[in-house]
Structures are given as structure tokens and as C-alpha cells.
Amino acid sequence: MGGKLKELRRSGTARRKPLPLNHFRCQALHQGGKTLGRSDVTATVPLRRNRPFAFFWVAQLLSNAGTQVSELAIPLIAVLTLSAGPTAMGVLTALEALPSLLLVLFLGVLVDRVRRGRMLFWCNLAQGLLIASIPLAAAFDLLTLPQLYVVTFLVGGFALAYGLAHNAYVPVLVTDRRQLTAANSSIALTDSITAVAGPGLGGVLVQLLTAPVAVAVDSASFLVAAVLQALGRGPDPVPATRTRFGLSLREGFAAFRQQRGVFAITAGKGTFDFFHWGTIALYILYAVRELGLSAAEIGVIAVMGSVGPLLAGLITPRVCRTFGTTWTSIVAAVLLGGNLLIPLATGPDPTVIVTIGAGQLLLGLGVVYLIIVRSTMLQHEVAPELLGRVGSVIRLVEWGPGPVGALAGGLLGSTLGLRPALLVLGIGGLSAVPWIAVAAKRGHLTLPPDDLTNAPTEQPAT
């Protein structure tokens, strides 16, 4: 439930303080009768005609579709095939988030030192090959929990690197700042489309063809995405001159601290994610063992929940233009309490499915709205060569608590029982609200007017 996130310029200008948001109100400068965009020499290309972005967009769609299948199938393999209990599920979930604690700062510096388009290709390829080992081992009856642990950790590491490079690569493909909200909404829409189709497809595949076959679909999707990334890779500039690792990290932390709106959303989402990862660790176990739901029914809930991110991808540009981003961000933070409906859902199976699905829909809407707002603020305010490092700091703050939260969720489930533990974790999900509310009151959650009024909303052509 994804992230998505700049060494000195040769002239040394990257050390300067970031420009205030209202600087962009005067961005429409003219020279020789020509309006200057992000670059004086790069002509603005409508997003729908931006071929490199279109390939990038489709590759993202394919890899995400497979990922959504595996996010349902791998926990089901652990529960149904390998008889994993609450503690084992907590460990499995923690290992998925652990790279964000151990590797994120190193990967953030690395993203700013390599060609980002090429890095996306290798990350897709590596994830495809690693995930292929699961159905291969299952075919020979060799699959074990330790293998799931290792694959989950390694895939989590490559997924983290992909996410950092992905977020930093968007401003390279989309050179007009006014298109960034539309571009980020397009990416969120892609994530949401696959989130709608993926879990349902995963539930059907697990029900009809077994979970290992469903995981094989994920592997194939990553490999196809890698091919598309190689065929359609757009501008991939040579990284700037390197500085020492420690200095690079300090620059990333400094740039992150200066962006108060980005900081507030990240801190709020980080506290939410602690409780959310605990919920993730227990959810499949609770749904299967206490609610008696089948794989297909769990897939239906996931499909319902995925409508929220889809709506966020569609409506965020219009909501930002119409209502601004201050109070709407507070509403989005309140929606992060949607996990509370998991333990509160009672009654016949259809009622339980609709209740949990509605909670996940609201949660997804709130999360993706905040991510789009933060990504757009970040890409406006932070120098491109710092985006990888700032993105790594964001991931550390957001996902760093994830492994601890997952282990805490497993421990709570073993101690209190699954339903009481999920109730505590659901209430904790509302901890993001104070962070967002304080930042909104202080005026830190506003986007540049140029982006709100002029950003095109069309999706890229394929």
C-alpha cells in the first residue's frame, strides 16, 4: 500500500534554500516572447503525447497488477499451505518492510548516483526472477517459510529501490511543472486500476489454480514490465558529480526538513503505517480463521477497497483546484481510520464483506490523496538531483516503523486475540490526524497556484 519518492549541483546552487511556494506564482516568465517552463530549452509536450511517460506508465501498470496478485497470494500460501500462525505472519510482514529500515538511506544516495531509467529496468527484472522461485519451489514440493522470508525481504529491497527511482524519474519525463499533479494522478490512477483488478484476479487464481500459480503471474508481469522499460526508456541523464556518502545524506535530510508540508504528511503517514503494518500482519489470518472468508471473498474485499485509490487518482486534480489542499488533507487523514471497520464488521458474510470493503475504500482514498499532494509539493520544491535522497528519508520515516508495527501486531494478536488487537491497531491509525491538522492550520499544505489551475488532467496515450 506503496511511497513514492535530491548531491550538489556542479555550480553549487543545490545548497540554496528551496524557493517558497509563492515563488511559483511568478513562474510564467517570458524571454523572446516564449514562456519558460521548468527548463529554458525544453519545449512542453502535452502529457497525452509524451511517449516515454506512456511507456513508463504502462510498465508501472503491468508490474503493479502482478504485485497486487502476490500481495494476496503469498500470505495465503503462508496460511493455507505452510500453516503459518500470528507470529510467523508478523515476521513475514515485517520482512517486507525491513528494507525500508535497513537499506533506504543507502538506496536513496544510490538513486541520485545512477541512471534512474536503467535502475527501474534492473529492479523489475530482479523482482520477476526472485518471485519466480516461489512457484518453482512449490512445483517440486520444496517451498518453506524460510524461503518465503528470504524472497519477501529481497523483493522488498528491490521494490524500495524501484519506488525511489520511480518517484525521482517523473520530473525527468515530465518537464512542465504544471503537469506534475496530472502526472502523479495518472500514476496513482495506474496503481488504483491494478489495485482494483489485481486482488480480484488474485482471489480467482488462488481459488481455481492455487496460490503458487497466482504468484507466477506476478513474476511474468515484472519481466514484461522490464522489457517495456527497456524499449520505451526516455531521457536518462548522467548523474551529477558525486560527493561523500555522509555529505550526500546530510543534504537529503536538510532538504527534507525544509519542506514543512512534506514533513507533516510524512510524519503523519509514518505513525499511521506503524499501526497499519500491524493490521496487515493479522488481517488475512483473521479473515480466514475467525471470519471464515474464502480466498475469493477476500479478493472481493480487496477489489472494493481498491476503488478508493482509483477515486483519488481521478478526482485529486479537480479537488485541489476547487477546494485547495488544506482542509481536504485533514479529511483525508481522518479517512485513514478505515481499518477500524475490520474488527467492527459483524453479521452475515455479505455484510462483513461490504463493511470491511467500505473501510478499505475510505482508507485508500485518504492515503493516495495525501501521497499525490506530497509528491507534487516535493517535485516542485526539491532540486531533481536531490529527489532520490529526500525520497529515501521519506521512506525511512514512513516505512521504518513498519517492521516494528508488524511484529507488534503479531504479538498483540497472540496476546489479546485477533479481534481486540485489530481494534487497538485501527484506533491507532487515526494518529496521523494531529500531524496533518497542525500543518494545515499553519498553511504548510498548499500547492502552487500554477499547478492547481493549469495542470492538464488527461491520461497518457498508450
N, C-alpha and C positions, 0 to 999 in steps of 0.2 A: 503496500500500500504504500510504496515507490516509493525525492527527493529530490533536484534536480537541479547541481549545481556546478587575485589576477595579478615577480621579478621586476626589476626596474626597467623602464624604457631606456633605450640607448641614450636618449637625451637627458635622462634623469627625471622626466616630468611625472612619472608614476608615483613619486614621493609626495606630490602635492596633495592637499586635502581635496576630497571629492567635491564637485560643484554642488551647490544647494539645488533642491528640486526646482525652485522657481527660476533657476538659470535656463531651464529648457523652455520656458515661456518665450524667451527671446532667441530661440534656436533658429528661427527662419531668417537667417542672414542671407544676403544676396551678394553675388560677385559677378559682374558682367551680365547681369540680368538672369543669372541662374541660381536657383535656390540650393543652398548647401545642405546636404543631409548629414549622415554620420561621417561620410568621407567626402573630401573635396573633389575626388577623382572618380568615385564610383557612382554610376547612374543608378537611380532607383528602379528596380524591377518589380512589377506587381507580384504579390505573393503567389497568385494562381499561376504565374508563368515562370516561377523560379524553379528550374529543373533540378538543380542539386538538392534544394529543400524538399522537392517532391519525392525524390529517391530516398532521402533521409527519412521522410515521413512514412513511406510505405515500409521501409526496413524496420522502423520502430513498430509499426502496426503488426507485422508478422512475428517479430521476436516477443512482443508483449502478449500476443494471442497464445503462443505456446507457454509462456510463463504463467499465465492465468490458469492454464490446464494443470501445470505441475504444482502450483500452489495449493490446489485441491487434492491432486493425485498423490503427491509424496506424503503428506500427513496421513492420508487414507492407507497407503502402503504400510506406514509405521503402525497404525492402529489395527487394521484388519489382517495384514499378512504377518507382521512381526510382533504383534501383541504388545505394543508399547503402552506404558502406563503414564500417569501425570508427570512424574519426574523425567522420564525419557522424552516425553513431548516437550517439556520445558527446556531440556538440553538441546533438542533438535531445533527448536525455535530460536534459542539463544545463539546457536552456531550460525544461523542465517544472519543475525545482526552483528555478530562479533567482529567481522572485518571493519565495520564502521567505528569500532573502538580501537582496534589494533593497527589498522593499515591506512586509515583515512587520511591522515596528515601526510604520510609519505606519498600516497597516490595523488593527493592534491598538488604537491610540488611536481610530481612526475607529469601530470596532465599539462602543466604550464611549460614543460621542457621538451615535449614530443609533439609530433603532428597529430592533432586530435582526430581527424578523419581516419587516419591509419589505425589509431588506437581503438576506435569503435569497431573496425573490422576484426582485429585480433581478439577483442573481448567477446564478440558474437561467436567467433569460431571456437574459442576455448570453452565457452558455456555449452555450445552444442555438443562437443566431444565429451565433456565431463558428464552431462546429463545422459548421454547415450550409454554410459557404463551401467546405469541402473537397470534398464530393460535387458541389457546383455547379461548381467549377472543373474537376473531373475529367470531368464530363459534356461540357465544351467543350474537353477536352484542353489545359487551361491550368494544370494543377496542377504546382507546382515545389517543390523542397526549401525555398527561402526562404519560401514561403507556409506550409508545414508548421511552419517555425521560428517565424514570427510568431504563427500561431494557437496553437501549443503554449504559447508564452510568455504570451499574453493569457489563454487558458483557465486556465493555471496560476495567474495572478493572481486571477481571479475565483473559482477553486476554493479558493484560500487564504483569501480574504475570506469565502466561504461556510463553510469549516470553522471559522474563528474565531467567526463569528456563531452558527453551529450549536451549538458547544460552550457558548458563553455563554448561549444561549437555553434550554437544557434546564432549568436551575434555575428559570426563569421559568414554564415549563409544568408542572414537577413540584415542587410547593411543600413536599412532605413529604420531609425528608432521608432517612428510612428507605426511600424508594422509589428513591433515586438509583442504587444498584447495579443494581436491576431495570431502571430506565430505560436506563442505559448499556449493560446487557447486551442489552436489546431493540434498541437502535441497532446494537450490534455484530452482533447476530443478523441484522438487516436487511442490513448490509454483507456478511455472510457468505452469506446466501441469494443475493444478487445476484452475489457473487463466485463462487458455485458455478454458477449458471445462465449468467451473462454470458459468461465466456470460451468455454464450450462453444457457446453460441449464436453468439458472435463467430466462432469457428472454422468453424462450419457456414455462416454467412452469407458469410464470405470465400471459402470453398470453392465455394459454389453461386452466389453473386450478386455477387462481387467485394468488395474491401475498402471502396471508397467507399460502396457501399450499406449496408454494416455501420455505417459512421460516420454515415450518415443516420439510422439507428435511434437512435443516441445523441442526435443533435440533437432528434429528436422527443420522446425521454424527458425531456430537460431542459425543453422547452416545456410538456409536460403537468404536470411537477412544479411549474413556476411557477404554473400555473393552480390546482393543488391548494393551493399555499401561500397564494394569494390568497383562496381560498374558505374555508379552514379555519384561518386565522391566529388564534392565541389572544391572550392578554394581550401587549401590546406597549408597555411603559411608556415614558414620556417620559424621555430621558436626564437624568442629574443635571447640575447646574451645571458648566460647563466650566472647566478650568484651562489654564495654558500647556502647550504640547506637550511641552517639556522636563520640566516637573514631572510631567506625566502619565506619561511614560516612566520617570522615576525611581521613581515609585510602583509601576509594574508590575514593574520589576527588583527592588525591595525586597521586594515580596510574594512573588516567585518564590524569592528567596534564603532566605526564612524557612521555606519548605516543603521540609524536607530530603529527605523521601521522594520528592516530586515532582521535586526537583532531581536525585536519584540516578537515577531511572528515565529522565529526560530526557537526562542526560549519557550514560548507557549506550546509549540508543537513538540518540543523535546520533553516537556513534562507530561503532555498527553501521551506521547509514544511510550513512556515508561509503563503506563497502565495499559496501553493498547497492546503492547507485546505480551504482557501477562494474559490478556484476554485471548490473543491469538493462540497462545500455548494451550489453553484449556478448551477452546471453542469446539473443535472437531470432536474431542473426547466427550464433551458434554452433549453435543448434538447426537452422537451415535449411541452412547451408553445410557444417558438419562432421558433424552427426548425420543429416542428410538427412531431417528430420521435416517432414511436411506441416502446413498451417495447422490442419487438423482434429486432428492428433496433438498439436500444441502446445496447442490448446484443451482436449484431454483432460487434459493435464498441469495446466493452469490450474484445471480443474474439481477434480481430485484435491487440488491444493494448497489450494483454497478450502474444503475440508472442515475444515481446521484452524481458521480464524476462526469457522466455523459452530459447531464444538465449543466453542470458547472462549466464544462468546455464550451457549450453552446451559448450560455447566457452571460458569462462573465464580462465580455466586452461591453454589451449593452447595459448591464447593471452598473458597471464602473462609470460609463458615460452619463447615465441617468441619475444615479443616486450617489456617486462618488464611492470611495473605498473606506471611509472612516467607520460609519455605523454598520455598514454591511459586513465589515470584517468582524465586528463584535457578534453579530448574528451568526456568522459562520463559525465562530469559536464556540458558541452555545450548542450548535449542532453536533459538535464533537462528543456530546454526551449520548450519542445514539447507541453505544454499546450497552447502555443500561437496559434496553429492551430485550437483550438476550436472556438474562435471568428472570425478567418480569413476564416473559411470554408464557402463557398457560392456555389450556383448553385443547380442543381437537387439533390434529396435525395441520389442517389448512390455516387455522387461526394462528398457531405458533409460527408457521412459515411466513405469513403476511406480517405479523408483528416484528419478528426479527428482521425480515427483509426491509420493512419501513425504516427501522432504526439504522440499518446499514446504508440505506439510500440517503438519509439525512446526514449521516457521518461523512459519507463520500462527497456529498455536495459541499460541506463545510471545509473539508481538508483540501480538496482540489481548488476551491475558490481562493483559499489563503496561499496555496502554492503558486497559482498564477499571478496573484498580486505581488508576492515576494519576488518571483523570478523576473517580472517586468521591472520592479524597482532596482533589483540587483544589476540587470543588464544595462539599465540607464546610467547607473551611478558609479559602477566599478570599471576600471580600465580592463580591456579584454585580456591582457597578459596576466591579470591577477584573478581572473574568474575561477580557474581551477583550484587555487589555494583558498579563496574565500568559500567556494563550494565545499571544499573538504572540511573547513571549520564548521560550516552549517551542518554537514553530515555528522560530524563528531558530536555537536551539541544535540542534534535531533536523535540520531540512532545510537549514540554512545550509551544512553540509559537502557537501550533495548535488551541486550543480553541479561542485564541485572533484572529488568522487569519481567522477562520471560521466566527466568529462574525463580523469581519471587512469586510469579503466578503459579508455577508448578508446585512450589512449596505451600502456597495458600490453598491450592486445590487439594493437596494431600492432607493438610491440617484441618481446614474448615469444611471441606466438601466442595464440589464443583460449583453449585449454585451460589452459596454465600460468597465464595471467592470472586465469582464473576460480578456479583452485586457490588462488592468493595471496589473492584477494578473499574467498573462502569462509572461509579461516582467520581473516582479519581480522574477519569477522562475529562471532567469539567475544569480541571486545574489550569487549562490554557486560557480561560476567560479573563482572569485578572491581568495577565500579561498584555493581551490584546486591548482590553478596555483602557488601561493606563496609557498605552501608546496612542490609541485613538484620541483620547482626551487631550493629549499633548500635541496633536497634529502631525504625528510621525507617519501616518498610514495614508498618505496621499500620493497619487501618481501625477506625472507631468501632464498638464492640460493638453499638450500637443498629442500625446499618446491616447488620451481619452476621447478626443474629438476627431482625430484624423486617421486613426488606425483602421485599415480595411479589415473586414470580417470574413472575407471569402476563404474557403479552404484551398490548399494547394492542389493543382491539377495533377493527375497521375497519368 
